[in-house]
Amino acid sequence: MCGIVGYVGSATPSTRPLDVALEGLGRLEYRGYDSAGVALVAPGVDTVHSAKKAGKLVNLRNELEASPLPHATASIGHTRWATHGAPSDVNAHPHLALGGKLAVIHNGIIENFFSLRHELLDMGVEFVSETDTEVAAHLIAQQYEITGDLTAAMRAVAQRLEGTFTLLAVHADAPDTVVGARHDSPLVVGLGDGENFLGSDVAAFIAHTREALELGQDQIATITPNAVVVTDFDGQVVQPKHFTVDWDASAAEKGGFWSFMAKEIADQPQAVADTLLGRTNESGDLILDDARIDESVLRSIDKIIVVACGTAAYAGHVAKYAIEHWCRIPVEIELAHEFRYRDPIVSARTLVVAMSQSGETMDTLMAVRHAQEQGAKVISIVNTHGSTIPRESDAVIYTHAGPEVAVASTKAFVSQITAAYLLGLYFAQLRGNMFRDEIHTVLEELRAMPQKIQEVLDRGERVREIARWMVDTSSVLFLGRHVGYPIALEGALKLKEIAYIHAEGFAAGELKHGPIALIEPGQPVFVIVPSPRGRNSLHSKVISNIQEIRARGARTLVIAEDGDEAVTPFADEVFWVPQCPTLLSPLLTIVPLQIFAAELARAKGLDVDQPRNLAKSVTVE
């Protein structure tokens, strides 16, 4: 969850190392954090210069304005999410050792830190913080005293640590060097001209370069102004994969919107369109981005398990309806953090689909590894190039949504659904479940969805008006059937995440089995109504649900398809969406709920982009 930045430039000390670190940390604020700090090194200076403050990045900036640091040639920067020790100036990173000559920052959790700490205490080492990271700093310091080489010291310590970690270190004796190591935690290299970068995300250096290297599991990167050397934990040189980031710095800026979330809601037509681009070969057949699975193996698949967390899991629920309908393969949806602990039934004929915006979600990554240990193949649906989950998967579908900065996911959600549709159609093509022209018809309907999403966005002012009117609401319920059910769950999640009010999504058929007891006069209830042009019985059942709760005094807020006049007698408010096939409707029906949650949180004066206690990328279990 923490943000990490590393930079090394020319031999002439300047303000650039600090500027790059602070700018990178600013772009990584979306990851969630409770303190921030930087460390700088320069030639001829025998100690590291550092500053760190609890709270938001602005606190660190204020500290640096009051007490400026000297010019430097290299820097490391960190935003911390507290695990060991409360958020405080002392526990913030970086942590120093060797009398201030060495500085270390860390993302992750060192699980064996307690025994290592006691080992160091027995040797007379004095600790100033409660963190596991300071243990790593003192261990690296000891190894540096032995080897005189920062990379060798990092390698020796990385082999001793258990848990998850990305570590960056600088030493006053090597002012032209930053060393980074990764194990189960993200780290990428940015390639510049006379300068190089490290970051927990490409957003850390996207303002300076779009050329990057993927670091693999258990690898160490040593960067200098003109070179990058990558080795494994055994010291063997490896050649990392080069990639070019397909978005620029402006994509990670608000662009005139009042929040990143508002911008990303507005980005959704483009995100869906970009996810659909380049998905067919010269013959018009669907292809995957990076497939290392023989087609004969995919044809033999008899079960699909989607593993994901939070919003991605709800995208998986939508995928279940589409894939089962098009491919006639049973699909199970598993919360990734439950999957490997319940002894799941997985075989070589099982396909696991891992969904993660960041590609670093630790619960999902652990589920992927467990599935592969059981012989299953894995296809990942992710948004972030260079991340761990797609590298460890057998195939990948990138969503091409661009950077999603707001913690509450919006455009990543619709992009994941779109990618899942593509996967379902790919399987239908491969297994012969659908005729070619049927697949092409669905693809054309998908290509029409960005314009329809834009129509929903253009109608959004009434949703915002209702949200502002409901600013004092303390509870909202959501009902849906079929593909409307996961949309009800996602709508409730958005409201919980950013407005901090009670919200629950239910399968509408469950209403009479308990939840109807919650209905009292004035209770707001969103109802996602399926198209009357689909299965009529499904539509009529939901109309009956609306009548049931309306009779008990609920305030009914209905999302319905254009022309569905059957809903108007029973709705206090109708938010209309364009007509489309039922299976594709989640791409439309979720949009009013996103707008509602964002506007209600805004009306309450809350931080929509960085809600309390949450982080964008959850990189620890």
N, C-alpha and C positions, 0 to 999 in steps of 0.2 A: 504493500500500500504506500510505502514511503516513496518520495521522489529523490532521484540521485542524478547529479550532474558532475562531469569531470571535463577539464579543459587544459590543454597545453599549447602554447604558441611560441613566438619567436624568442630569441635569447635576450631581447631588450625588454626590461620590465615596463609594464603599462597598466592602464585601468582595464584593459580588455578581459583578462581572466576573471576579475570580479564582475564585470558587466555581463559576461556570458553566463556565469554561475547564477546571478540573480535573475536574469531574463529566463534562463532555463527553469529555475525553480518556480517562477511565475507561471510558466506554461504547464508545470506539473502540479499546480495547486489542486486541480480536479481530482487527484488521486486520494485526497484526504490527508490531513496532517494536524499536528497540534504544537509544533515548534519548528524552527528553521535555523540553519547555521552554515557558515562557509569557512574554508581554510585556504590560505594563499602561501605560495613559496616563491622565492626569487634568488638569483645568484648572489653570493656574498653575504647572505643573511643566515645566521646559524640557528634560527628557530622558525617554526611555522607561525604565521599570524592568523588569528581566527576570531570569529564573533558568532554568538548564537543566542537566540532568545526564544522563550516560550510564546505561544500564541501564533497569530497570523504573520505572514511574511512582512507585512508593513512594520511590525515591531522590529524585525531585523534591519530593515531599511532605515528606520529611524535611528537605531543604534549606530549604524555605519555612518550616518550623516553627523551624528554627535561625536563619534570617535572613529574617524576614517582609518582604513587600513592602508599600508603602503602599496605601491605598485608591485606587480608580480609577473611571473611567466607561466605559472600553472595554478589551477584552482580546483577545489572540490566543493560541492554544495549539496545540502540535504534538507528535506522536509520530513519530519519524524511523525509516525503514528505510534503512540506509546504502547509498549507491551511490557517491558520490564522497567518499572519505575514510573512515577507520575509525570505528566507534562511539566517540565520546569527548565529553567536556564541550565542547571547543572546536568540534567539528564539529556538535554538536546545534543545533537551531533554537530560538529565532529568531536571525537574524543582523542586526547593527546597522550603521548607517552614519550619516553626518552628525554625527559626534561623539556618537552615542548618541541622536539625536533621531528616528531612523527605525528601525523593526523590520520584518523580513520573514520569513515562513515559506513553505514550498514543498513541494508534492508533485509527483513526476515526475522527469524527467531533461531538462536543458537540453543538447541535443546540440551546439550551437555555443558552449558555454561556454569552450572552450579559446581560441578566437580572440578572444572578448569579453574574457576575462581578460587576455590579452596586450595588448589595446587599452587596458585600464584601467591595467595596469602601466606602459605607456609614458607614461601621463598622470600617473604618480606615485602612484596609489592603492596603499595597502598592505593586504594580505590577512592575516587571522589564521587562516583555516581552509583546508581542502582542498576545500571543497564547491563545486558549481556554483551553489548558492543565493546564496552571498555575492556572486557576480557580479551577480545580479539586484538584490540590495540596493543595491549601489553604482551601478548603472545608474539605478534608480529615484531614488536620492538626487540624481544629477546632473540628471535631468529635473525633479525637484521644485525644485531651485535655479533652474531656468529658468522654470518655469510657476507655481510657488507653489501648485499644486493637486495633491493626491495622486491623484485619479482621472485627470487628464490625464497625470501622470507614469507611472502604471501603464499607461495606454493606449499611450503612446509606446514603453515598454519591451516590452510584450507583442507589438508588431508586429515587434520585432527578434529575438525568441527563436525558436529551432527546437527541436523535440522535443515533450515532453509536460509540461504544468505546470498546477497550481493555485497561485496566489500570493495571499497575504493580506499587507496592509501597514497599519501605523498610524504616525502621526507626532505628536510632542509638540505641534505647533502646531494639530492638529485632534483634540482629545481626545474629540470626539463622533462620530468617523467611523472606520469600518473599510472598506477597499476590497479586493475580491477579484476575481481574473481567472481564467478557465479556458480551457484548450485541451487537448483529449484527456485530461482528468483531471477527476474528479467534484467538483462544488460545488453545494450547494443553499442556499436562503435560508429561514430560519425567521421567521415573522411573529408578533410579540408585541404587547402593549399597553404602549406607552411604552418598548419595547425590541425589538431585532431581532437575528437570529442568522445566522451562516454556518457551514456544516459540510461536510465531505467525505461525510457520510452523515447522514440525518435522526436517527440515533441520538445525534448530538452534542447535539441540543437537544430531544429528544422529552420530556424531563421538564418542559419549560417551554411547549411549544406543539406542536400537531399540524398547524398550518396552515403551508404551505410553498409556495415558488415553484421551478419548474424553471429552472435556468440552461442556456441553449443553448451550442452550440459557439462559441468566440471571443466571449464576452460578459463584461462587467465589471459587478459589483454594488457599489454604494456604499450602505452602510447607516448611518443615524443613528437616534437613539431613536424618531423618529416618521415616518421615511420610508425607502423603498427605491427607488433609481433604477438601472435596468438599461440599459446601452448596449452596442452592439457595438464591435469594435475600431476602427471608423471614427468612433465618437462618436455614432452615431444611436441615439436612444432606442427601446427595444423593450419589448413587453409580454409578460413571461414567463407561462407557464401556471401557474395556481394549482392545488394539490391538497391533499387532507386525508389525512394518514397514518392508515391503518386499524388501527393498534395503538397501545398506550400504553406508558409507561415500564416498567410491571410485566412486560410481555412480554419485555423484555430483561434481566430479573433471574432469578436461579437458582430462586427460589421454593421453597427448602428442599431442592433437589437438591444432591448433592455436587459437581457440575460442570455447566457449561452443556451439555456434550455429553450428559450423562445426562438433563437436562431436555428437550433437543431430541429425543432418542430417544423419550422418553415423550410428546412433543408430536405424534408422527407421525399418530396417528388423527385428531386435530383438523386437522392441516395438510392431509391428504388430503381430509377432509370440506369444509374451506373452499375448497380448490382446485376442488371440484366444484360449489360454490354458484353460482347465477345464470348458468348456462351455456346455458340454453334460453330461447327467446322465448315469447310467449303461445301459439304453436302447438305448442310442444314441440320445435322444431327447434334444433339447436346453433348458437351464435353465438360470434364472437371478441370479445375485449375492445375492441379498437380497430383496425378493419380499414380500410385505404385501398387495397384491391386489388379490382378488379372481379371478380365471380364468373366471368365468361367467361374471364378470364385464369387463374384457378385451375383451371378445368376443362381448360385446355389444357396444364397442367403434365405433363411426361413424365419428370421426374426430380426427386428430392428429395435435397439434400445437408445433413446435419446437421453444423454446425461447433461445436465445443466443446472444452474442456480438462478433464483430470482426471476428477473424479466426474461432471461434466455430460456428458462424452463417453460414459461408461458408461451413463448414462441414455439417451443417444442410441442406443446399441446396442440397448437394450431396445425403444426406439421403432421401430427398423428392423423387428423381427420383427412388431410389431403393425400398423404402417402397410402394410407389404408384404402381409400376410395380408388385411387388411380392404379395401385400396384397389387392390391390384395395380399399385402404382407402385414402380419400383426406388428404393431408398434407400441412399445412401452415407454412411458416417460418416468425417468428416475431423477430425483434430486441427487446431484453428484455426491454430496456429503453423506448420503445414506447408502449409496450404491455398493461400495466395497465393504461395508460393515454388515450387510445382511445376507452374505453368501449367495449372490445372484447366480441364476442359471445362465451360463454363458458358454458357448462352444465355438468351434471354427466356422459354424454356419450362422453365427450371430454377427450383425453389423452394429457397431456402436457409433452413434452420431454425437459428437461433442460440440456443444454450442457455447461460445464465450466471446464477448465483444473484444476484450483485451488479449485473449489468447494466453493469459497468464493466471487465470483463476485457479488457485491451488487445489481446491476441492475437485474441480473438473479434471485437472491434470492428473491427480492421483487416481481418479476413476478411469481415465484413459489407460494409465499404466496397469491398473488391475485387470482391465478388460483384455489387454494385450497378453498379460501373463496367462490368462485363461484361453488364449488362442484366437480371440476375436479380432477382426479387422476394424479399423477406426477411420472414419471420415470426420473431419472437423469443419465447422462453420465459424469463422472468426473474421474480425475486422482489421487486425493489426499484423502487418507483415513483420517478419523477423521474430515473432513471439514463439513461445515454447510449444504450445499445444499443436499448432500446425506442423512444426518440425518433427514432432514425435508421432504424428498421425500417418496413416498409410495413404491418405488423400485429403485434399482440402478444397473448400469453396470459400474464397474471400468475398466479403460482402461489399467492399469498395464504398463504404459509407463516408469515408473521410474521418477526421478526428472528432470524437464525441467527448466534449469537455465536461458538460454537466453530469453530475453523479447519477441523476435519475435518467435512465436510458429512454430514448424516443426513436431517433432515426436508426439506431442500431437494431431496435426491436423490429421495425418494419423491414429492414434489410435482411435480418435473420429469417424472417418469415418468407421473404422473397427467395432467398437462397435455398430454403427448405423446399419450396415449391419446385425449384429447378432440380433439386436432388430427387424429388418424387417423380418428376417427369423423366429424368434420366433413367431411373430404374424402370419406369413403364416402357421406355424405349428399348432398354437393354433386354428386358424379359418378355417383350411382346405383349404387354397387358393392354396397350392402346395402339390404335392405328397411327401411322405417321401424321396423317392430316388432322387427327384429333389432338395430337400433341402440339402441332403447329397452331391450331385454333386456340388452345389454352395459352400458348406463348404470346399470341397476338392480343389476347385479353389481358395478359399480364403487362404487355407493353402499353396498354391503354390506361393502366392504373395510375401512373404519375400525374396525368392530367386530371383524373378524378380526385386524387388526393388534394391537388391544388384547389379544386372546386370546394372541397370541405374546408380547407384553410380559408378560402375567400368568404365563407359563410360564418367564420368563427366569432364575429363580434357579439352575436346573441349569446353564445356560450360564455364569453367573458362577462357580459352583463349579469347573467345568472350567477356566475361565480362571485362577483363582487357583492351581489345582493345576499348571497349565502355566507358571507364572511364569518358570521358568528356560529355557523353550524358546527355541531360537535360530533356528528355521526352521519355517514352516508353509506348506503348499501348499493350493491350492484348485482344484477341478475342477467343471466344469459343461458341459452341452450345451444348445443352443437358448437360451431366455431365461436359463437357468442359467449360461451362459458369461459374460455381462457381470456377473452377480452374483458369480461367482468372482473376476473382475478387481477389482470394487469391494471385496469382502471383503479381498482382499490389500492393496489400497491403504490401507484403514482401518488395518490392522495396521502397515504401513510408516510411515504418517503419525504415529501417536501412541505406538506401542510400540517403534519403532526396531529391529525385527528383520526378518530376511530373510523375505519373503513373496511368493509368485508365484501368479497365477491362470492356468489353462490351459483351453483347450477340451479336454474329456475325450477326444475322438477323436484328439487330438494325442499322447496319452500314449505310444503305442507308437512315435512318431516322434522320440523323444529324451528327453522329460522323465521317463520311467520310470526312467532311469538315476539319478535323484535319490533314488529310493525305497530306504531302508535300514531295518533294524529300528528301530522306535520313531518313525519320521518321521510327525508329525501331518499328516493330509490331510482337509480338509473337502470333502465331496462334496454338491452340490446335485442332488437326485434329482427328475426331472420326474414329474408325476402319471401313475399307471398308467391313469387314465381318459382320457388323451389318446392320442397315438400310441404304441401298445404297444411298437413296435420301438425307439422312443427310450428308453423306460423300461428295457427289457431291456438295451440297450447300456450304460446307466449302471450297472446292476447288475453287468454283466460287468466294467466298469472297477473297481468296488469290489473284486470278487473278485481281479482282477489285482494290485492294490496290496496287498491284505490278504495274499495269498500270499507277498509279498516283505517282509512284516514291518511294513507301515505301520499306524499307529494311525488307524482310520477314524472320522471324526466326520461323521455323515450328517444332512442336513436333508431331511426327507421329509414327505409328506402324511399326515394322519391316516388310519389304516386300511391303510397300505401295508406289510403284514407281510412282503413279499418282501425288504425291506432288512434285517430284524432279524438273520438268521443271519450277515450279513457286516459288521455295524456294531459297533464298540466302544462307540459312543454315538450315540443318535438324538435329534435335536431336532425335535419334531413341530410342524407348522403346519396350520391348518385347510384343508379342501378348498376349491378355487376353480378357475376356468378357467386353463389353462396360461399363456395370455398375460398374465394378471393376477398370476401367482404371484410375480414379483419384489418386489411390494409386501410380501410376507410373508417370503420366504426371505432377504432382506437383513437383517432385524431381528436374528436370532440372531448374525449376523456382526458387526453394529454393537455389540451388547452384549458380545460376546466381546472385541473390540478394546479397548473402553473399560475393561472390568474388568481385562484383562491389563495395560494401561498403568497403571491405578490401583495394581495389586498391585506393579508395579515402582517405584512412587513417582514417576511422571513427571507433568509438567504436561499433562493431557489436552486442555485447551482451547486452549493456546498452544504447540504443539509447536515444537521448535527449527527454525530456518531457514525456517519457513513463514509465510505471511500469508493472511488470509481473502480479501482483494480484491487481485488482481494487476493493478495499473494501469500497468505498464510492460511492454514486450515483452522 
